Each structure stands twice: as C-alpha cells, then as structure tokens.
Amino acid sequence: MAQKQYDWTAIAKNPKFVELHRKKSAFLFGWWIFSTVYYFLLPIGAAYAPGLFKIKVIGPVNFGYLFALSQFFVSWGLAIYYAHVANKDFDRLTRELVDELK
C-alpha cells in the first residue's frame, strides 16, 4: 500500500492554510495571554494583596479559595469555547483546504 506524498511547501503557501494558521494563532495567543495572567493572579494576589484574599465570602470560605476554585471553571469554559470555535471555524477551513488538495 503506497503512501500519498504531499507537497508541504505548496500547502504552507496555500491561502487557505495561511488563513487557518493566522486565525488559529491569533485566537490561541490571545487566550494564552488571558489564561497566563489569570493563573498568576492567584499567587501574586495572595502575596501582594493578602487582605483581599482573606475576605470572608460565605462562612469560612474566603475570596482566595473562591478565586482558586474559579480557575477550574475558567479553564473548563475556555476549553468549551475553544472546541466551539474549532468546530465552527478551524474545522471548516481545514475541510476546505483538504478538499482543495484532493
């Protein structure tokens, strides 16, 4: 069974591939910056604003615990949003590119 050979240089120059790469890179870079800042707000906030993180919100639960717990929900939300965008935009562009290469 022979493997089909692809001209990767031509694929890399294809306008649809360039558009896919540009859109995906811009999307991921923006969310990478957001998630990195959000992640580091916890240790930085705990170190430089301990009063804020000690504020009691519900019984013994303080703002610091809620902020730490929120990181799970933010991560899940980002993953769900990425899956939505990938299914809607990136997969469409990939299908168009593959169809063009057939």
Helices and strands as residue ranges (DSSP letters): H 8-13, H 15-48, H 50-53, E 56-58, E 61-62, H 63-85, I 86-90, H 91-101
